[in-house]
């Protein structure tokens, strides 16, 4: 292999590494957004469960003659 061929191979590898770096950065960003959305869904689920539990507790209290 000549020096020129090696330089071309190095340039191609550098371009590939640059492309991979961009892809990894995008994946990291997408992953962060996804985790934040999942966290929001979990919090909303907890809120709904709490509201249902409070509503059922109130219903059982009224029917049980406690109020």
DOVOTOR-518123 format. One line per field, with one value per atom (N, C-alpha, C, O, CB): residue in three letters; atom name; x, z, y. Coordinates in Angstrom, 1 decimal, padded with zeros to 4 digits. Atoms other than C-alpha are relative to their C-alpha. Glycine has a CB too. Layout:
REM DOVOTOR-518123
aa: ALA:...
at: CA:...
xx: X:...
zz: Z:...
yy: Y:...
REM end
This chain:
REM DOVOTOR-518123
aa: UNK:UNK:UNK:UNK:UNK:UNK:UNK:UNK:UNK:UNK:UNK:UNK:UNK:UNK:UNK:UNK:UNK:UNK:UNK:UNK:UNK:UNK:UNK:UNK:UNK:UNK:UNK:UNK:UNK:UNK:UNK:UNK:UNK:UNK:UNK:UNK:UNK:UNK:UNK:UNK:UNK:UNK:UNK:UNK:UNK:UNK:UNK:UNK:UNK:UNK:UNK:UNK:UNK:UNK:UNK:UNK:UNK:UNK:UNK:UNK:UNK:UNK:UNK:UNK:UNK:UNK:UNK:UNK:UNK:UNK:UNK:UNK:UNK:UNK:UNK:UNK:UNK:UNK:UNK:UNK:UNK:UNK:UNK:UNK:UNK:UNK:UNK:UNK:UNK:UNK:UNK:UNK:UNK:UNK:UNK:UNK:UNK:UNK:UNK:UNK:UNK:UNK:UNK:UNK:UNK:UNK:UNK:UNK:UNK:UNK:UNK:UNK:UNK:UNK:UNK:UNK:UNK:UNK:UNK:UNK:UNK:UNK:UNK:UNK:UNK:UNK:UNK:UNK:UNK:UNK:UNK:UNK:UNK:UNK:UNK:UNK:UNK:UNK:UNK:UNK:UNK:UNK:UNK:UNK:UNK:UNK:UNK:UNK:UNK:UNK:UNK:UNK:UNK:UNK:UNK:UNK:UNK:UNK:UNK:UNK:UNK:UNK:UNK:UNK:UNK:UNK:UNK:UNK:UNK:UNK:UNK:UNK:UNK:UNK:UNK:UNK:UNK:UNK:UNK:UNK:UNK:UNK:UNK:UNK:UNK:UNK:UNK:UNK:UNK:UNK:UNK:UNK:UNK:UNK:UNK:UNK:UNK:UNK:UNK:UNK:UNK:UNK:UNK:UNK:UNK:UNK:UNK:UNK:UNK:UNK:UNK:UNK:UNK:UNK:UNK:UNK:UNK:UNK:UNK:UNK:UNK:UNK:UNK:UNK:UNK:UNK:UNK:UNK:UNK:UNK:UNK:UNK:UNK:UNK:UNK:UNK:UNK:UNK:UNK:UNK:UNK:UNK:UNK:UNK:UNK:UNK:UNK:UNK:UNK:UNK:UNK:UNK:UNK:UNK:UNK:UNK:UNK:UNK:UNK:UNK:UNK:UNK:UNK:UNK:UNK:UNK:UNK:UNK:UNK:UNK:UNK:UNK:UNK:UNK:UNK:UNK:UNK:UNK:UNK:UNK:UNK:UNK:UNK:UNK:UNK:UNK:UNK:UNK:UNK:UNK:UNK:UNK:UNK:UNK:UNK:UNK:UNK:UNK:UNK:UNK:UNK:UNK:UNK:UNK:UNK:UNK:UNK:UNK:UNK:UNK:UNK:UNK:UNK:UNK:UNK:UNK:UNK:UNK:UNK:UNK:UNK:UNK:UNK:UNK:UNK:UNK:UNK:UNK:UNK:UNK:UNK:UNK:UNK:UNK:UNK
at: N:CA:C:O:CB:N:CA:C:O:CB:N:CA:C:O:CB:N:CA:C:O:CB:N:CA:C:O:CB:N:CA:C:O:CB:N:CA:C:O:CB:N:CA:C:O:CB:N:CA:C:O:CB:N:CA:C:O:CB:N:CA:C:O:CB:N:CA:C:O:CB:N:CA:C:O:CB:N:CA:C:O:CB:N:CA:C:O:CB:N:CA:C:O:CB:N:CA:C:O:CB:N:CA:C:O:CB:N:CA:C:O:CB:N:CA:C:O:CB:N:CA:C:O:CB:N:CA:C:O:CB:N:CA:C:O:CB:N:CA:C:O:CB:N:CA:C:O:CB:N:CA:C:O:CB:N:CA:C:O:CB:N:CA:C:O:CB:N:CA:C:O:CB:N:CA:C:O:CB:N:CA:C:O:CB:N:CA:C:O:CB:N:CA:C:O:CB:N:CA:C:O:CB:N:CA:C:O:CB:N:CA:C:O:CB:N:CA:C:O:CB:N:CA:C:O:CB:N:CA:C:O:CB:N:CA:C:O:CB:N:CA:C:O:CB:N:CA:C:O:CB:N:CA:C:O:CB:N:CA:C:O:CB:N:CA:C:O:CB:N:CA:C:O:CB:N:CA:C:O:CB:N:CA:C:O:CB:N:CA:C:O:CB:N:CA:C:O:CB:N:CA:C:O:CB:N:CA:C:O:CB:N:CA:C:O:CB:N:CA:C:O:CB:N:CA:C:O:CB:N:CA:C:O:CB:N:CA:C:O:CB:N:CA:C:O:CB:N:CA:C:O:CB:N:CA:C:O:CB:N:CA:C:O:CB:N:CA:C:O:CB:N:CA:C:O:CB:N:CA:C:O:CB:N:CA:C:O:CB:N:CA:C:O:CB:N:CA:C:O:CB
xx: 000.8:000.0:000.9:001.9:-001.0:-000.8:001.2:-000.5:-001.5:-000.2:000.3:001.2:-001.4:-002.2:001.1:001.3:-001.7:-001.2:-002.2:000.0:001.1:-003.8:-000.3:-001.5:000.3:000.1:-003.2:-000.7:-001.5:001.3:000.6:-004.1:-001.5:-002.3:000.6:001.4:-007.4:-000.7:-001.9:-000.1:000.7:-008.2:-000.2:-001.3:000.8:000.1:-007.5:-001.1:-001.9:001.3:001.1:-009.8:-001.4:-002.3:000.2:001.3:-012.6:-000.3:-001.5:000.1:000.2:-012.2:-000.4:-001.3:001.2:000.3:-012.3:-001.5:-002.2:000.9:001.3:-015.5:-001.0:-002.1:-000.2:000.9:-017.1:-000.1:-001.2:000.6:000.0:-016.1:-000.9:-001.6:001.4:000.8:-017.7:-001.4:-002.3:000.5:001.4:-020.9:-000.5:-001.6:-000.2:000.4:-021.0:-000.2:-001.1:001.0:000.1:-020.4:-001.3:-002.0:001.2:001.3:-023.4:-001.2:-002.1:-000.2:001.1:-025.6:-000.1:-001.2:000.3:000.1:-024.6:-000.5:-001.3:001.5:000.6:-025.3:-001.5:-002.2:000.7:001.4:-028.7:-000.7:-001.8:-000.3:000.6:-029.4:-000.1:-001.0:000.7:000.0:-028.4:-001.1:-001.8:001.4:001.0:-030.7:-001.4:-002.3:000.1:001.3:-033.6:-000.3:-001.4:000.0:000.1:-033.0:-000.4:-001.3:001.3:000.3:-033.1:-001.5:-002.2:000.9:001.4:-036.4:-001.0:-002.0:-000.2:000.9:-037.9:-000.1:-001.2:000.6:000.0:-036.9:-000.8:-001.6:001.5:000.8:-038.4:-001.5:-002.3:000.4:001.4:-041.7:-000.5:-001.6:-000.2:000.4:-041.8:-000.1:-001.1:001.1:000.1:-041.2:-001.3:-001.9:001.2:001.3:-044.1:-001.2:-002.1:-000.1:001.1:-046.3:-000.2:-001.3:000.2:000.1:-045.4:-000.6:-001.4:001.5:000.5:-046.1:-001.5:-002.3:000.7:001.4:-049.5:-000.7:-001.8:-000.2:000.6:-050.3:-000.1:-001.2:000.8:000.1:-049.5:-001.1:-001.8:001.4:001.0:-051.7:-001.4:-002.3:000.1:001.3:-054.6:-000.3:-001.5:000.0:000.2:-054.1:-000.4:-001.3:001.2:000.4:-054.2:-001.4:-002.1:001.0:001.3:-057.3:-001.1:-002.1:-000.2:001.0:-059.1:000.0:-001.1:000.4:-000.1:-057.9:-000.8:-001.5:001.4:000.7:-059.2:-001.5:-002.3:000.5:001.4:-062.5:-000.6:-001.7:-000.2:000.5:-063.0:000.0:-001.0:000.9:000.0:-062.0:-001.2:-001.8:001.3:001.2:-064.7:-001.3:-002.1:000.0:001.2:-067.3:-000.2:-001.3:000.1:000.2:-066.6:-000.3:-001.0:001.3:000.3:-066.7:-001.4:-002.1:000.9:001.4:-070.1:-000.9:-001.9:-000.3:000.8:-071.5:000.1:-000.9:000.3:-000.2:-070.1:-000.6:-000.6:001.5:000.6:-071.9:000.9:000.6:-000.8:-001.0:-068.8:-000.2:000.1:001.4:000.2:-069.8:-001.5:-001.9:000.5
zz: 000.0:000.0:000.0:000.6:001.2:000.1:-000.8:001.1:001.8:-001.4:-001.0:001.4:-000.3:000.6:000.1:000.4:-000.6:000.3:000.8:-001.5:-000.3:-000.2:001.5:002.0:-000.5:-001.5:003.6:000.4:001.3:000.7:-000.4:003.8:-000.4:000.4:-000.8:000.4:001.9:001.0:001.4:-001.4:-000.9:004.2:001.4:002.0:000.3:-001.2:007.2:-000.1:000.9:000.4:000.2:005.8:000.1:000.7:-001.3:000.0:005.2:001.4:001.8:-000.9:-001.4:008.8:000.8:001.7:000.6:-000.8:010.2:-000.3:000.6:-000.3:000.4:008.2:000.7:001.2:-001.5:-000.6:009.5:001.5:002.1:-000.2:-001.5:013.1:000.3:001.2:000.5:-000.2:012.7:-000.2:000.6:-001.1:000.2:011.3:001.2:001.7:-001.3:-001.2:014.2:001.2:002.0:000.3:-001.1:016.7:000.0:001.0:000.0:000.2:015.3:000.3:001.0:-001.4:-000.3:015.5:001.5:002.0:-000.8:-001.5:019.1:000.7:001.7:000.5:-000.7:020.1:-000.2:000.8:-000.6:000.2:018.5:000.8:001.4:-001.5:-000.8:020.2:001.4:002.1:-000.2:-001.4:023.5:000.3:001.3:000.4:-000.1:023.0:000.0:000.8:-001.1:000.1:021.9:001.3:001.7:-001.2:-001.2:024.9:001.2:002.0:000.3:-001.1:027.3:-000.1:000.9:000.0:000.2:025.8:000.3:001.0:-001.5:-000.3:026.0:001.5:002.0:-000.7:-001.4:029.6:000.7:001.7:000.6:-000.6:030.5:-000.2:000.6:-000.6:000.3:028.8:000.8:001.3:-001.5:-000.8:030.6:001.4:002.1:-000.1:-001.4:033.9:000.2:001.2:000.3:-000.1:033.2:000.0:000.8:-001.2:000.1:032.3:001.4:001.9:-001.1:-001.3:035.6:001.0:001.8:000.4:-001.0:037.6:-000.2:000.8:-000.1:000.3:035.8:000.5:001.1:-001.4:-000.5:036.6:001.5:002.0:-000.5:-001.4:040.2:000.5:001.4:000.6:-000.4:040.4:-000.3:000.6:-000.9:000.3:038.7:001.1:001.6:-001.4:-001.0:041.1:001.4:002.1:000.2:-001.3:044.1:000.0:001.0:000.2:000.0:042.9:000.0:000.7:-001.3:000.0:042.3:001.4:002.0:-001.0:-001.3:045.7:001.0:001.9:000.5:-000.9:047.4:-000.2:000.7:-000.2:000.3:045.6:000.5:001.1:-001.5:-000.5:046.5:001.5:002.1:-000.5:-001.4:050.1:000.5:001.5:000.5:-000.4:050.3:-000.2:000.6:-000.8:000.3:048.7:001.1:001.6:-001.4:-001.1:051.2:001.3:002.1:000.1:-001.3:054.1:000.1:001.1:000.1:000.1:053.0:000.2:000.9:-001.3:-000.1:052.5:001.3:001.7:-001.2:-001.3:055.7:001.2:002.3:000.2:-001.1:057.7:000.9:002.0:000.8:-000.8:058.9:-000.1:000.9:-000.4:000.1:057.6:000.1:000.0:-001.4
yy: -001.2:000.0:001.2:001.3:000.0:-001.2:003.4:001.0:000.8:000.7:-001.1:006.5:000.6:000.9:001.0:-000.6:008.0:-000.9:-000.4:000.3:000.9:004.9:000.0:-000.1:-001.4:000.0:004.9:001.3:001.3:-000.2:-001.3:008.6:000.0:000.5:001.1:000.1:007.9:-000.9:-000.6:-000.6:000.9:005.0:000.7:000.6:-001.3:-000.8:007.3:001.0:001.2:000.7:-001.0:010.0:-000.7:-000.2:000.7:000.7:007.4:-000.4:-000.3:-001.2:000.4:006.1:001.2:001.1:-000.7:-001.2:009.6:000.5:000.9:001.2:-000.3:010.3:-000.9:-000.5:000.0:001.0:007.1:000.2:000.1:-001.4:-000.3:008.0:001.2:001.2:000.1:-001.2:011.4:-000.3:000.2:001.1:000.4:009.9:-000.8:-000.6:-000.8:000.8:007.4:000.9:000.6:-001.1:-000.9:010.2:000.7:000.9:001.0:-000.7:012.1:-000.9:-000.5:000.5:000.9:009.0:-000.3:-000.4:-001.3:000.3:008.2:001.2:001.1:-000.3:-001.2:011.8:000.1:000.4:001.3:000.0:011.6:-001.1:-000.8:-000.2:001.1:008.3:000.3:000.0:-001.3:-000.4:009.7:001.0:001.0:000.6:-001.0:012.7:-000.7:-000.4:001.0:000.7:010.4:-000.8:-000.9:-000.9:000.8:008.1:000.9:000.5:-000.7:-000.9:011.1:000.4:000.5:001.2:-000.4:012.3:-001.2:-000.9:000.5:001.1:008.8:-000.3:-000.6:-001.2:000.3:008.3:001.1:000.8:000.0:-001.0:011.7:-000.2:000.0:001.4:000.3:010.7:-001.1:-001.1:-000.3:001.1:007.4:000.4:000.0:-001.1:-000.5:009.2:000.7:000.6:000.9:-000.8:011.5:-001.0:-000.8:001.0:001.0:008.5:-000.7:-000.9:-001.0:000.6:006.8:000.9:000.4:-000.5:-000.9:009.9:000.2:000.3:001.3:-000.2:010.3:-001.3:-001.2:000.2:001.3:006.6:000.0:-000.4:-001.2:-000.1:007.1:000.9:000.6:000.4:-000.9:010.1:-000.6:-000.4:001.3:000.6:008.2:-001.1:-001.2:-000.6:001.0:005.3:000.6:000.1:-000.9:-000.7:007.7:000.6:000.5:001.1:-000.6:009.4:-001.1:-001.0:000.8:001.2:006.0:-000.5:-000.8:-001.1:000.5:004.8:000.9:000.5:-000.2:-001.0:008.0:-000.1:000.0:001.4:000.1:007.7:-001.2:-001.2:000.1:001.2:004.1:000.0:-000.5:-001.2:-000.1:004.8:000.9:000.5:000.6:-000.9:007.6:-000.8:-000.7:001.3:000.8:005.3:-001.1:-001.2:-000.6:001.0:002.5:000.6:000.0:-000.8:-000.7:005.0:000.4:000.2:001.2:-000.4:006.3:-001.2:-001.2:000.8:001.2:002.8:-000.7:-001.4:-000.9:000.7:001.5:000.7:000.2:-000.2:-000.8:004.1:000.7:001.1:-001.0:-000.7:005.8:001.5:002.2:-000.3:-001.4:009.2:000.3:001.4:000.5
REM end
